[in-house]
Amino acid sequence: MSSPRHDALINMFADRPQLAVEILRDFMGVDLPDTLLWVEKTTFNTRRSDDIEADLVITLGPPQSPPVHAIILEIQQDKTKDARQFARYAAALWLMLGCDVSVLVVCPDRVVAAHYAQPIESGLTGYRLRPWVLGPDEIPAIVDPQEAAAHIDLAAMSVMVHGRDRKVVEAFTAALADVTDEHSPDYYEYAYSMSVPEIRRLMEEIMKSASTQWPVYSPFAREHFGRGLAQGKAEGKTEGKAEEAVRLLLLVLDARGLDVPEDARAQITACADIAQLEAWTTRAATAQTLQDLFDEPDAQRR
């Protein structure tokens, strides 16, 4: 709130901004550069002109209420990103939400993880951020299928990091059959996409021997599951045509007033040979008895 004292102090420092420097440097021991001073606009936003966009932001708290905590998730595969950006993200989100913020950096590479695990000097005195870093050493090698099923997302990351161990991949693929989560078919794809070619080949080898085919879309799945899917569709179309041919044949017989006993009806409905059904339907148009339907043309001529 403005007051005469407030305004006077502001005006004094505005008239001689060097005063602020002298107080910080001479009275408080703050190391400040010896350079020109400028009085800037007092209105500024909390970000630069470029957008601040993290990989993922998660808030914790009851619905329709201010969040009680926020998590910024960043995936880093190399050391190219300036770690000070994480400090910017945390500060901007704290200003926007008014709650504490944690920064979680996931690094599949051990060297990269070590790089980002260091405290981050933001450039703002007194503001140092230490992000939480999840690297290969923090991701367990899960070899128990029950444990993998209980933590299928962590098991997928375990494949990414430790998948050269066959037991890890076997536990993961076995767990897929026991996972009831609606997103369970996606986990194979996550693990496959996150892994290096050597681990992918091992996953393909193990999945080929599995009895369950998964509706997933990796190159391996497109080849193997997709082949079965196409075959199933083709079989379904053939079965549908046969059912229609049976229906048509029975309609013709009914229209001709020919009685169809149960054994003959069972023989007709059990037939999946479309060519045979079409031949019977053609004969049904002129048959005098039901036996004429099943007799071959040569037998009828004799």
N, C-alpha and C positions, 0 to 999 in steps of 0.2 A: 504494500500500500504506500502511495506517495505521501510524503510529508515535507515540511520545510527542511528538516535535517537531511532527509533522503535526497531531495533535489539539490541542496547545497553541495553535498558530497559528490554527487554525480557531476555537477557543473565544474567543481574543482578539479576532478580528475580529467574531465574533458578538456579543460583549459590547459592542463599540463600533464599529459599522459605519462611522462617520464616518472611521475610520482609513484605510479603503480609499480614500475620497474624497480625503483629505489627501495620501496618497502619490501618487495619479494626478495630482492637480492641482498640488501644490506641488513634487513631485520630478521628475515626468515631463512637465509642461506640458500635460496633457490638459485641454481645456475642458469642464468638467462643469457642469450646472445646479446652482444653489444652492437646494435644496429638501429636503423631508422624506425620510428614509431608512426603508426597511422591509426586514426580513429575510424573504425568501420561502422557500418549500419548495425543497429542493435537487434534487428529482426533477421532471423535466419532459420532455415529448416534443419531437420535432423539428418539430412542425407545430402550427398552430392547429386549432380544432375543425372547420373546413371542410376538405374534401379538396383536395389539390393534384392537379390533373389537367391535364396538358399536352395539346396536340393530338396529338403523337406522340413516343414515346421509342424511340431506337434504341441498342442496345449493340453494341460491337465486341469480339471475342475468340473463342477456340476454344470449341466446345461443351463443356458440363459443366465449365467453368472460370469463375472470376470474370472479369467484363468488364474490359478494359484501357482502355476509353473509352466514354463515353455521349454521345449527341446528343439534345438536346431541340429538337423542331421546333415552331414556332408560326407560324400564318398570321394576319397582321394586315392588315385592310382599312381600318381607321380608327385614330384615336389614343385611343380610349376606355379601353383597358386600361392600368392602372398598370404602368409598366415595371419597377417593383420586384418585381412578381410573378415576372419572369424570374429575378431574383436569388434569390428564395425557391425556385423550382423547382430551380435549379442546386445550391443549398446542400443542399436536402433529398435530391436524388438522389445527391449526393456522399456524404452521411452514410449513405445506405442501401446504396450499391454500393461505396463506398471507392475510386472511380476518378475521373479527371479528367472534366469535363463541359463540353461546348460547347453553346451556345444559338444555334440558327439561326432567324432570323425572316424569313419570306418576305412581302414587301409589294408587291402589284401597283401601288400608288400611290406616286409619287415623293416626295410630301410626307410620307406616312406612313413611308416607308423612311428618310428623313432624320431624322424624329423618333426612331425607335427605334435609329438608328445611334449615338446619343450614349452615352457611358459612363453606367452606371446606378449611382447611389449607393444602396446597399441599405438604408442607415439603420444598418448595423453598421460601426463605425469600422474602416477598413482594408480593408473588403470592397467593392470596386468591380468591377462586371461590365460588360464590353463585349461585347454579343452580335454575332454575325456576321449581317449583314443582306443579303438578296438582294432588290434592288429592280429597277425597270425598266432602270436604267442598267447593271446587271450581267447582264441577260438578253440574249444576242445576238440579232440579227435573222438568222435562218437562211433563206437563199434557195437553197441548194444541196440538191436532193432526196437526194443520197447522204449528205450531212452530216446531213440531217434523219432519214434512215433509221437512221444510226448512233447518233443521240441523239434518239430519237423523243419521249421524255418532255420533254427540253429544247425540242424543236421545238414541242410542244404549248404550253409556256409562252411560246415565241416568238410563237405565234399570239395568245395572250392579250394580250401587250404590244404586238406590232408588226403585228398582223393587218390593219391598215388598208392595209398594203403588200401588194398582190395577190401579189407574188412569194413572200412568206412563206407565204401560204395555199396557193399552188400547189405549193410545195416540200413542204409538209407532207402535202397530200392525195396527191401523187405518191409520197411515201415510204411511205404506208400499204400500198401494194401490194407493197412489197419487204420489209416487216418480218415476220420469222418468229416473233417473240415471241408466246407464247400469249395475252398480254393485248393484242395489237395492235388488235383491234376496239374496245377500251375507249378508246384514245387519241383517237379522233375525238370521243367523248363528253366526255372530259376537256377538250379544247380548246374544244368547243362550249359546255360548261357554264361555263367560266371566262371566256368572251369577252362583250363588250358586244353589244347587238343589231345594231349596224352591221357588226361582224365576222362575226356569225352569218349575216347575210344574204349576205355575200360567200362564206362557206363553203358555203352552200346552193346558190348560183349555180354555184360551181365543181364541187361534187359532182354536180349535175344533169347536167353535161356529161361526167362521168367514166363510163367503161364498166363499172366495177366497182361493184356495190351492196354496201353494208356492213350487216351485221346489228346495227344500233345503234338507239337508242331516243329520240333527240331528236325534237321535233315534226316536223322536216324528214324524219328517217329513218322515223318512223312513217307519214308520208304517202306517201313515195316507195317506200322499201323494203317497208313494210308492205303497200302496194297490190300490189307484185309478189309478195310472199309469199302474200297471199290468193289472187291469181290462180293462182299455182303450186299451192297446195293444191287449188283448185277443179279445175284441170286434172288433178292427180293423182287426185282422187276419180273424175273422169269416165273416166280411163284405167283405173283399177282396176275400175270397173263394166263397161267394155268387155271387159276380160280375163276377167272372170267369166262374161259372156254368151257369149264364144267357148268357154270351157271347157264350159259347159252344153250348147251346141249340139253340140259334138263328142261329148259323152256320149250325147245323144239319138240321134245318127246311129249311134254304135257299138252302142247298145242295139237299134236297128232292124235292125242287120245290113247297113247300107248302106256300100258301099265308097267311101272318100273318097280320090281320087287326090291326088298332091302339088300339082298346080296348083289344085285346088279347095280343099285345105287352106290353101294360101297365101292364096287369096282371102278365106277366112273369117277367118284369124288377122290379116290386114292391115286388116280392117274395124274402124273405131272408132265407127261409127254404131250406137248402142245400139238405136234403134228398128228399124233394118234387121236387126240380129242377133236381136232378139226376134221379128220377123216370120219369119225363117228357122227359128227354133226351133219356132214354131207349125206351120209347114208340115212340118217334119221329123217331127212326130208322126203324120202320115198319108201322107207322100210314099211313092210306090211305087218311084221312082227318084231318084237324086241330082239329075237335071235338074229334077224337079218342085220341088225346093227353091228353085232360082234363077229359075224361070219366074214371071212375074207372074200373079195370079189370072185376069185377062182372057184371057191367052194360053192358060192351061190350059183354060178353058171352050171356046175355039175349037177 
